[in-house]
Amino acid sequence: MNKTLTIALVAHDQRKADMVDWVKYNAEFLSHHHLVCTGTTGSLIKKAFDELGIKADITCMNSGPMGGDAEIAAMVVRHEIDLAVFLIDDLNPQPHEADIQMLLRQCRIHNVPIACNRISADLMISSTLWDEDSYVPAKQTYKKFDRK
């Protein structure tokens, strides 16, 4: 890949081990990009890269419950995120559910691809469209649909 992407990485507590495993599996690819993470997830990802002996450009925001999801959502709105991977714990309630939904919604509104499981994350990072200078994602349209 020729361009550097800014990739947001977020994982709930019950999915952090899965995120670290995914990052290790994709460390070579990810090391060429800027990673923005929520706090605890970011510290675990930094440790994983250190264990692998690979340098990585990682910025840590606050933890999710302390506003990290909202900080990343703001980056999405400012068009500072190219791709997000958010491994969500769908089996347990989250105290910051509103922030989670806000991040997901902003990714959808601002046309930022967001993967919520490992296979979709793998498919997104392996897409050849990232290398296509001629590829420009279609703008989102929100027009009233007339059901006549």
N, C-alpha and C positions, 0 to 999 in steps of 0.2 A: 504494500500500500504506500502510495506516495505522500498522502497528506496526513497530518496529525489530527486525530479526533479528540474531543473532550467527552469522556465517557463517565457517566454517573453510576456508582455502585452502591447499592443500599440492600441491606439484608436484616430481617428481623432476627431476634435471638435464636429462635429454633431453626433458622435457615443459615446462620453464620458459617457453620461448618461446611455446608454445601457451597456457599459463596467462596470460601477459602479454597476448597477443592477445585472449583471451576476456575478460579484465578490461577492456581498453580498449573492446571492443565493448559491454560491459555496465556501463560506468563510471557512467552516470547512475543506474541502479538501485542498484548497489553502494555509491555514495556516501551513500545514505540509511540504510546499515546498518553495524554494527560488524563489522569484518573481523579475524579472528585467523589469523595465518599462521606457518608455520615460517620460520626466520631468513632465509635467502637469498631464498626466494620472496617474503617480505614486503618485503625491501629493493627487489626488482625491481618489486613492485606499487606501493610508495610512489613510486618514480621514475616509473612510468607515469602515476600520478595527477598528479604534479607537472608532467610534460610536457603533460598535458591541461589543466592549470590548474584542476583540480577538487580540493576539499578532501575528505579521507576519514579516517574513524576506523579506524586500523590498529594492531593490537598484534602485535608480533613475538615469537615464542617462540625457543627454540634452533633450530639447524638440525636436520633430521630425524635424521641420524646421531648428533647430540649430545643427543638426547632430545626434540626438538620434537614428533615424532609421539606420544610417550608423554605429553607435557604436554597436547596437544590431546585425547588419549584420556581423560585425567583430567577435563578439562572436560566431555566428553561424559557421563561417569559422574555428574558433579555437575549435569547438566542445564543446562549453560551454553552449549551449542551447539545452534542450531536446524537448521542445514543444513551439510553438509560437501561440498566439492569437492576431490577427491584425484586429480590426474592422475598416474597410475602409469606408470612405464617398465616395461612387461611384457617387453621384449626384452633386458634386462640384469639380472644378479643384483645385489641390494642388500645391503650389509653389515649393514643393520639390518632385515632381513626380519621378524624377530619383532615389532618395534615396528609395522611396517606392518600385519601381520596383526592385532595387538592393536587398532589404531585401527579397522580395518574391522570387527572382531568387536564392539567396544564400540558402534559405531554401529548394528550390527544388533540387539544385545541391548537397547539403550536406545531403539530406535525412532527414530533420527536418520537422516533421508534423507541418503544419500551418493551423489554422482555421481562416476563414474570416467572419464567422457569428456565432451566439450563438449556433445553433443546432450542427454544426460541432465541436465547442469547447466542448459542453457537451458530445458528442459522444467520442471525443478524451480523455477527462479526465476520463471518466468512463470505458475505455477499460481495460479489464482484462490482456491484454498483458503487461501492465506496471509491473504486479506482477510476470510475468513468467521469472524466471532466465534463462530458456533455450531459450527464444525468442531472436534472434539476427536478426535485420532487414537485408534484403539482400542488398548487396552493389549495388550502382547505376552503371549501365554500359552504356557506350556511344560508341556503335559500329555502323559502317556504315551498313545500311540495303540494301541488294542487292535485287532489285525488279524483278529479272529474271522471 
